[in-house]
């Protein structure tokens, strides 16, 4: 899971922040022991795919577009009367029209401070906005300990707005970290494109860290059209990838694969129920199929016809 110390102003790649848990054995739906096979690996794969499905639906652009101002933070002038921090980019632009200049100190977070290295304002659809904002990041209020930087740019041409972000930490407790993103939105056609990559080191327990790399891509051709997506995750020794289609009625269809050799074709319905097919040529239990209800409880049917009950929301998984 993502470290609780991750910075709020950096774009979250919510569709990729899902940890894989391992399950353990249990009893089958008929009361007899589960058939041979890697039950823990099956449990981990199914739970990983379920978590990906849930976070992809929660993080889909149509659900987060109204929150886009909170996904990146345009910092505000330190010491400006009546301004509290942190503050979202839209409000910062309205409050500080023309106030930011090269060298301006800005608030970044409770333990980080910034100084503007480049800034540009523009008029777009009747509003004055920050078009370009680059700033260095320091971990001391005196701006002597440089730990990274962030560059953001927003451009509107006709009906289309393009956003880009690049952030990097080379020193300090948040290092190493490299994050980049780009997005396009056309308010006439409804076309949306989003692409992000986040790589670095995250804390998984007190004093325990792992390397990670997350990437995700969303695209729809216009209003009412489904989103296509793809994502890849590397967390220490764990790797998996996801691709598929998200529909505006809340249904999601995806293919999820991991380094253990499991491929899952997964369908999640709008009400939270779903079904899947699990394949792995090296596992004697596969191919297997499963269905589950809105409560996360369901049944897997293995290739030999035996069945096992499961609960997606139970850490033990097998029932």
C-alpha positions in Angstrom: 0.0 0.0 0.0 1.1 3.6 -0.4 3.0 5.0 2.4 1.1 7.4 4.7 3.9 9.9 4.2 3.2 10.3 0.4 2.7 14.0 -0.4 -0.9 15.2 -1.0 0.0 17.7 -3.7 1.4 15.1 -6.1 -1.0 13.4 -8.5 -2.2 10.1 -7.0 -2.3 7.2 -9.4 -5.2 5.7 -7.6 -5.8 3.0 -10.2 -2.5 1.4 -9.2 -2.3 1.6 -5.4 -3.5 -1.8 -4.5 -1.5 -4.3 -2.5 -1.6 -8.1 -3.2 -2.5 -10.2 -0.1 -2.0 -13.9 0.2 -4.7 -16.2 1.3 -4.5 -19.5 3.0 -6.4 -22.8 2.7 -9.9 -23.5 3.9 -12.8 -25.8 3.2 -14.5 -26.3 -0.1 -18.1 -25.5 -0.9 -19.0 -29.2 -0.4 -17.1 -29.4 2.9 -14.2 -31.5 1.6 -10.6 -30.3 1.5 -9.6 -28.0 -1.4 -8.0 -29.9 -4.4 -4.3 -29.8 -4.9 -2.8 -26.6 -6.4 -1.4 -23.4 -5.2 -4.3 -22.1 -3.1 -2.3 -19.2 -1.6 -1.2 -18.0 -5.1 -4.8 -18.3 -6.4 -6.1 -16.3 -3.4 -3.5 -13.6 -3.9 -4.2 -13.4 -7.6 -8.0 -13.1 -7.2 -7.7 -10.6 -4.4 -5.2 -8.6 -6.4 -7.5 -8.5 -9.4 -10.5 -7.6 -7.2 -8.5 -4.7 -5.6 -7.4 -3.5 -9.1 -11.0 -3.6 -10.3 -12.3 -1.6 -7.3 -9.5 1.0 -7.4 -9.8 1.4 -11.2 -13.5 2.1 -10.9 -12.9 4.6 -8.1 -10.1 6.3 -9.9 -11.7 6.5 -13.3 -11.5 10.0 -14.9 -15.2 10.5 -15.0 -15.4 10.0 -11.3 -12.4 12.1 -10.4 -12.7 14.9 -12.9 -14.7 17.1 -10.5 -11.9 16.6 -8.0 -9.1 17.5 -10.4 -8.2 20.7 -8.6 -7.3 18.7 -5.6 -5.0 16.3 -7.5 -2.2 18.8 -7.7 -1.5 21.7 -5.4 -0.5 25.1 -6.7 1.2 26.4 -3.6 0.3 29.9 -2.3 2.4 32.8 -1.0 3.8 32.2 2.5 2.4 34.8 4.9 -0.4 36.1 2.7 -3.1 37.3 5.0 -6.3 35.2 5.1 -4.8 32.3 3.1 -4.6 28.9 4.7 -2.6 26.0 3.4 -2.8 23.7 1.6 -5.0 25.1 -1.1 -6.2 23.8 -4.5 -4.8 25.2 -7.7 -8.0 26.8 -8.9 -8.5 28.8 -5.7 -4.8 29.7 -5.6 -5.0 31.2 -9.1 -8.0 33.3 -8.2 -6.6 34.6 -4.9 -3.1 35.3 -6.3 -3.6 36.7 -9.7 -0.2 38.2 -10.7 1.2 37.8 -7.2 3.7 35.0 -7.9 7.0 36.0 -9.3 10.4 34.2 -9.7 11.9 33.9 -6.3 8.5 34.0 -4.4 8.4 31.6 -1.4 5.5 29.3 -1.5 3.9 26.7 0.8 4.2 23.2 -0.3 3.3 21.0 2.7 3.7 20.9 6.4 7.4 19.8 6.1 8.3 21.2 2.7 8.8 24.7 1.4 9.1 26.0 -2.2 10.6 28.9 -4.2 9.3 29.8 -7.6 11.7 29.4 -10.5 9.3 30.2 -13.4 5.7 31.4 -13.5 3.3 32.5 -16.3 -0.3 33.7 -16.2 -2.8 33.5 -19.1 -6.4 34.3 -19.9 -8.5 31.3 -20.7 -12.3 31.4 -21.3 -12.6 34.6 -19.4 -10.5 33.6 -16.4 -7.0 34.5 -15.4 -5.1 31.3 -14.7 -1.6 30.1 -13.9 -0.3 28.6 -17.2 3.2 27.7 -16.0 4.5 27.2 -12.5 7.9 25.7 -11.7 9.4 25.7 -8.2 12.2 24.2 -6.3 11.4 22.2 -3.1 13.3 22.5 0.2 12.9 20.7 3.5 13.7 23.7 5.6 11.9 27.1 5.9 15.1 29.0 5.2 15.3 27.4 1.7 18.8 26.2 2.1 18.3 22.4 1.8 17.2 21.7 -1.8 15.5 18.2 -2.1 13.6 18.4 -5.4 11.4 20.3 -7.8 8.0 20.4 -9.5 7.1 21.8 -12.9 3.5 22.2 -14.0 2.0 23.6 -17.2 -1.6 24.2 -18.3 -2.4 25.3 -21.9 -5.8 25.9 -23.5 -6.2 26.1 -27.3 -9.7 26.4 -28.5 -11.8 23.7 -26.8 -8.8 21.7 -25.6 -6.9 22.0 -22.4 -3.6 20.2 -21.9 -1.9 19.7 -18.5 1.6 18.4 -17.7 3.4 17.8 -14.5 6.9 16.7 -13.6 8.1 16.2 -10.1 11.4 14.8 -8.7 12.9 14.2 -5.3 16.6 13.6 -5.1 17.3 14.1 -1.4 15.4 13.9 1.9 12.8 11.5 3.3 10.7 11.5 0.1 13.6 10.5 -2.2 14.0 9.0 -4.5 10.8 9.8 -6.4 10.1 10.6 -10.0 6.5 11.5 -11.1 5.2 12.7 -14.4 1.7 13.1 -15.9 -0.1 14.5 -18.9 -3.7 15.0 -19.7 -6.0 16.4 -22.4 -9.6 17.4 -22.1 -11.8 18.7 -24.9 -14.9 20.3 -23.5 -16.7 20.2 -26.9 -16.1 16.6 -27.9 -15.6 15.2 -24.4 -12.3 13.5 -25.3 -10.2 12.7 -22.3 -6.7 11.4 -22.2 -4.7 10.8 -19.0 -1.3 9.2 -18.6 0.9 9.0 -15.4 4.0 7.4 -14.1 5.3 7.3 -10.5 8.5 5.6 -9.5 10.5 5.6 -6.3 10.6 4.1 -2.8 7.8 3.7 -0.4 7.5 2.7 3.2 5.5 -0.5 3.8 6.2 -0.8 7.5 8.2 1.1 10.1 11.7 1.2 8.7 10.8 -1.1 5.9 10.9 0.1 2.3 10.5 -1.2 -1.2 11.0 0.1 -4.7 8.0 0.7 -6.8 6.9 1.8 -10.3 3.3 2.6 -11.2 1.9 3.7 -14.5 -1.6 4.1 -15.9 -3.3 5.3 -19.0 -7.0 6.3 -19.6 -8.6 7.4 -22.8 -12.1 8.1 -24.1 -12.9 9.4 -27.5 -15.8 11.5 -26.4 -19.0 12.1 -24.4 -20.8 8.8 -23.7 -18.0 6.7 -25.0 -16.3 4.1 -22.7 -12.9 4.5 -21.3 -10.1 2.2 -22.3 -7.3 1.8 -19.8 -4.0 0.0 -19.0 -1.8 0.0 -16.0 1.4 -1.7 -14.7 2.6 -2.1 -11.2 5.9 -3.1 -9.7 6.2 -3.3 -6.0 9.5 -4.9 -4.8 9.3 -8.4 -6.3 5.6 -8.2 -7.1 4.5 -7.3 -10.7 1.1 -7.2 -12.4 -0.6 -5.4 -15.2 -4.2 -4.6 -16.1 -6.0 -3.5 -19.2 -9.6 -3.2 -20.3 -12.7 -1.0 -20.7 -14.8 1.0 -18.2 -18.4 1.9 -19.2 -20.4 4.8 -17.9 -23.0 2.5 -16.5 -20.4 1.4 -13.9 -19.4 -1.9 -15.5 -15.7 -2.7 -15.9 -14.2 -5.4 -18.0 -10.5 -6.1 -17.6 -7.6 -8.6 -18.1 -5.3 -8.8 -15.1 -1.9 -10.7 -15.2 0.9 -11.2 -12.7 4.4 -12.5 -12.6 3.3 -15.8 -11.1 1.7 -16.7 -14.4 -2.0 -16.1 -13.6 -4.3 -14.3 -16.0 -7.7 -13.3 -14.9 -10.5 -12.1 -17.1 -12.7 -10.0 -14.7 -16.0 -8.4 -15.0 -17.3 -6.0 -12.3 -20.9 -4.9 -12.5 -22.2 -1.5 -11.4 -23.8 -3.0 -8.2 -20.5 -4.5 -7.0 -21.1 -8.1 -8.1 -19.0 -9.8 -10.7 -17.4 -12.9 -12.3 -14.0 -14.0 -13.5 -12.0 -16.7 -15.3 -8.6 -17.7 -13.9 -5.9 -19.3 -16.1 -2.4 -20.6 -15.4 -1.0 -23.5 -17.4 1.2 -24.5 -14.5 -1.5 -24.7 -11.9 -3.6 -28.0 -11.9 -6.6 -26.2 -10.6 -6.8 -24.0 -13.7 -8.7 -22.9 -15.7 -11.2 -21.9 -13.0 -14.2 -19.7 -13.0 -15.8 -17.7 -10.2 -18.8 -15.5 -9.4 -19.4 -13.2 -6.4 -22.2 -11.0 -5.0 -22.2 -7.4 -3.8 -21.1 -8.7 -0.4 -17.9 -10.1 -2.0 -18.8 -13.7 -1.2 -18.7 -16.2 -4.0 -17.7 -19.6 -5.3 -14.8 -20.7 -7.5 -15.3 -23.8 -9.7 -12.0 -25.5 -10.6 -11.1 -27.4 -13.8 -11.9 -30.8 -12.2 -15.4 -29.6 -11.2 -14.7 -29.1 -7.5 -15.8 -25.9 -5.9 -14.6 -23.6 -3.1 -16.3 -20.7 -1.4 -14.4 -17.4 -0.9 -14.9 -13.9 0.5 -13.1 -11.0 -1.2 -13.3 -8.9 2.0 -11.9 -11.6 4.4 -8.2 -11.6 4.9 -8.3 -15.4 5.0 -10.2 -15.4 1.7 -11.2 -19.1 1.7 -14.4 -19.8 3.6 
